[in-house]
Amino acid sequence: MALSGHYNTEQLAQLFMNNWIGFTDCGAKCPRHEHCHFTKQDPYRPGKLQDIRCGPALETLQNFVQCTFTSACALSRTQRQGYIDAAYHLTQYVIEAEWYLGGMMNKEFIGWLGTTEYRIGFFSLTVRLREHLDRFAGELSKAGLFCIKRTLILVEGQSEKLFLEKLRVVRFTWFKDLHVDTYEGLPNRKYAKLRLFTQRLRKQGYELFIQGDCDARTQSRFDDLICKNIVSKDHTFQFHFDFESAFPPWIQLAALQSVGLLSDVSMATFSARMATPSRKSLGDSLKEEFSIDLSKYKTALASALADVLIRKEEVFLDRKFWQTEIGSFLDAIRRFGW
């Protein structure tokens, strides 16, 4: 939809409404009519409802235009088109969400669907609402009016993802609006897929934070993403060796012992044997000093490391913890999330 001419707030909202919100028979077409206070009895058809425009969509659209009109007036022509498209997808989201929500609350409607397969399929179809929300966020971002930062943390492996997800669910409010995913197993020959993936996310309004280990392959990835303006340098974090090696020794030992390793080793012995002149990764040191293959325990250890921090929450009040490598990583995520 393209616009020409001059509009005030009411005229613009009315134009959008006329194009995007049609009249419908609420009683026959919308399964939420029993719960909606916008419905009206038809004076000419006893027991029937009037054909009206969707009330929730209408009020949402009017409120959206009212709140954004002044900012929209200052937009460039290209940005205004993004604004119009955002308003459209917001309107369609409300219309479809009302219909799906009504259907999910309406036992008669669910019964009408017949077989279990069709009923499960109906509930599954609600994921389509994400398409409108993603388009709304993306188009509003084009207009420079999307004010909520959506954050995706891309981590190198499943261990990092498990660790962060566990902290988010159990402990940290500053993880609430963060999403965590992994790019594990994406070799250099398929690296273009990572670039396309991140580009699509930016169009949907996401900001990216990417973590990796300190190796040539990771550095190449980061440099390419930074060069192509897909992610900024201050939105990346690289561990000196790897994730497991970033923790203070006392946390490492507590986690190792919780997964059944080094149960008879004291903290003093562990620190002495792991403190080599040319510091190695935790995995290399465990193999050399204790003949332990850490690769067999990576997932369990990641969960245990999170458990140690959750149990010892006073550690987050210790300034020294935030100066460790894992502390710096969590602090970077915390600052980025806000």
N, C-alpha and C positions, 0 to 999 in steps of 0.2 A: 504494500500500500504506500503510495507516494502522495505528498501533500503540496498544494499550492494555495497562495492567498494568505490571509491573516485570520487568526482565531484567538478568542479569549479562552479562559479555562473551561467554561461551560460548553462552548461551541466545540472545542476539541474533544472533550469527553463524549458529547453527543454524537459526533462524527464517528468516533471509535465504536460507540455502542451500536449505532445503526448498521455498521459494517460487520461487526463481530459477534453480537449477541442477538440471536433471533428469538421470535416468540415460540413458545412450546407449550404443549398440553402437559402441565405438571403431573396431573393425576395418572396419566397414561404413559408418559415418557420418562419421568424422573422417579426412581425408587426411593428418593429421600423426601418425597412430598409430605409424608406424615410427620416429619421432624423439622420441617422448614417453616419459619414464621413469615415468609414472604408470600406464601400462597394465598389466594383469594377465592372465595366462593363465587361461582358464576350466577348472577341474578336471573339469567334466562334459562339456565339448565340446572334445576334442583339436584343437589347431590354431586354436582360436577365442579371442577375448579376452572378458573379462567385461564386462558392462554396468556402467559406473561413472559417477559424476558427474565432470565435467571437472576434472582435478586442478589445472591452472594457475589456473583460475577459483576453485576452492575455496580454495586456499592464499592467493591474492590477497585474496579476500574476508575470510578469517579474519585475515590480517595487517592489513588496512585497519581492521576493527572493533577489533582489539587496540590499534592505534596511536591511534585516534580516540575510543575509548569515553569516556574521562574528559572530554574536551572536549565530546562530544555530550551528556553528562548535564547540562551547564550551559546548554544551548540552550533557547530558548523553543519553544513548540509549533510555531509556523510554521517556525522554523529547523530543528527536528528533522525536519520533513517534507522540507525541502530536503536534509538529511543523508541520509535514507533514499533519496530519489530519486537522489542522487549515488552512493550505494553500488550501486544497481541498474544505473545506466549504466556504472559502472566494471566491474561483473561481466559485463555483456553485451559490453562492449568486449573483454575478455579472451577470452571464448568465441568471438566472431566473429573476432578477430585470430588466434587459434590455428588456426581453420578455414581462413582465407584464407592464412596463412603456410604451413600444411601443403600446401594446394593448389598454391601457387606453387613449392614445392620438389619436388613429386611429378610426375615426368615422365609416369608412367602416367596420373595423373589429368588432366593437361593434354592428353595425347593422346586421352583419352576424350571431351574436349570437342568434338572433330571439326574444324570449319572454323577457319581463321585468325580470322574475324570473332568467333566465340564465344570463342576463346582471348584475344583482345585485350579483349573485353568482360568476361571474368572478372577480368583484371588491373585493368581500369578500375573494377570494382565495389568495390575496396578503399577507394576514397575515402569510401565510406559509413561507414567507421569514424570519420571526423571527427565525425559526428553524435553518437555516444556520448561522444566526448571533449569536444565543445562543451557538451553537456548536463551532463556530469560537472563541468566547470569552472563552469558557470553555477549549478548547484544547490548546489555546495559553497561558492560565493561568497555565495549567499543565507544559508547557515548561518554565514558569517564564518570559515570554516576553510580557504579557498583561500589558500595561502601563497606561491605563485609568481605574480609579476606578469607578465601578458601585455601587451605594449606595442605599440600600433599608432600609427605616426606618419602622420597625414594631411597631405600637402603640397599646395600649390596647383597645381603643374604637373608635367609630365613631366621637366623639367630638374632640379628638386629631387629627384625620385624617382630618376632615373638617377644623380645625384651621390651620394646617400646609399647606394644599393644597391651602387655600385662601391666605396665606402669600406668597406662592411660585408663584402663578399666578399674584398677584397684585404688589408685592413689592420687593422681595429679589432675586438678581442675584445669590447669593450663594446657592439657592435652585434649580437652573436650572437643574442640572443633578441628582437630588435626586428623588427617587420614594418613595411614602408613601403608606402603606397598614396597615390593622388591623388584629389582631388575636382575636378579640372580639368573645365571644361565644364558645371558644374552651375549654371545661372543662378538668379536669385532666385525666379523663378516655380516652380522645382522644388526649392527649398531644403528643403521638407518631407521629401524623400527622404534628404537628408543627415542630418536630425535622426532619422528612423526608423532609418537605417543605424547611426548611433552608439549609439542606444538598444539595438539588437539586440546590438551588440558588447559593451556593458557587461553585458548579461545573460549573455554567454558568458565573462565574467571578464576582459575587456580593459580596460586603462586607455588613455586617448587623449591624444595630444599633437598639437596642430594648429598648422600654420604657414601664414602668409599674407603677402601684401604689404600695405603701408600705403595702403589706399584705402578709400573709404566702404563699398563692397560687402563687403569682407573684415571690416571693423569691425562691420558689421551682423550678419554671420554669427556672429562671435565673441561679440558681446554677447548674441545670442539663445541660443547654446549655453550660455554662462555663466549666464544668467538662468534657464534651465530645468534647471540642475544636471547637464548632460550632460558638461561639461568644466569644470574649475576654471581660474581666470584664470592661475595659475602654470603651467598646462599648455598655454599658447598662446605663440606667438612670431611677431612681425611684423617683417619687414625694413623699414627706413626707406624704401627705394625698391622694390627687388626683389632677387631671389637673386643675379644676376650683379654687382650694384652693391655687394654686401656684402664683396667680397674686397679685400685690399690691392692697390694698383696693380701691384706687381711680379708678383703672381700673375695678375692680369688680363692683363698684357702677355704673359707667358710662355704662357698658354693661348691667347690670340688668335693669337700667332705659330705655335703648333703646329697651328692649323686653317687656316693660310695667309694670315692677315691681319697687316698692319703689320710685315712681315718686315724692312723697312729703317728702322724707327723705333726710336730708342734709348730707354732708360728715362728719361733726362733730358728728352727731347722729349715723350714720352708724359705724364709727370707734369706738365710745364709746361702743355701744351695741355688736359689734362683737369682741372686745378685751377682751375675757374671760381669767381668770388666767391659766386654762389648755386648751390651744388652741385646738379648734375643727375644723373639715373640714368646708368648706363654706356651704355645704348642711346641715350639722347638726346644724350649727349656725343659718342659715336662718329659719330652722324649729322651733328651740327653741325660737328665738328672734322675728320672724315676721310671724310665722305659714305658711311658704312658702315651698311647696314640689318642690325642685329643679329638681327632676327627670323628671318632665313634660316639662322642658325648656332647657334641656341639649344641644340639637342640636342648637336651636336658640341662646343660650348663647354663645356657641363656636364660631358661626359666628359673634356675636356681639363683643366678645373679640378681634377677629382678626380685626374687623372694627375700634375699638378704637385705636389699635396700628398703623393701617394704617393711620388714620387721624392725630394721634399725633406722626408723624415719628421722631420728635425731641427727643423723649424719648430714641431712640437708640444712641444718643450722650451723654446720661447721664450715668456716671459710676455706679451710684447707681442702675439703672435698671438692669444692667448686674450682680449685686450682689443678685438680687431677685431670687427666685426659678425658675420662668418662664424664666428669663434672663439667668440663668445658663444652663437651658435646651436648649434654642436656641443657646447659645454659644457653647455647646457641639456638636450640630448638625452642626453648621457652621465650627467648627474646623475639625470635622469628614469628612464633605463634601470636604474640601480642602486637 
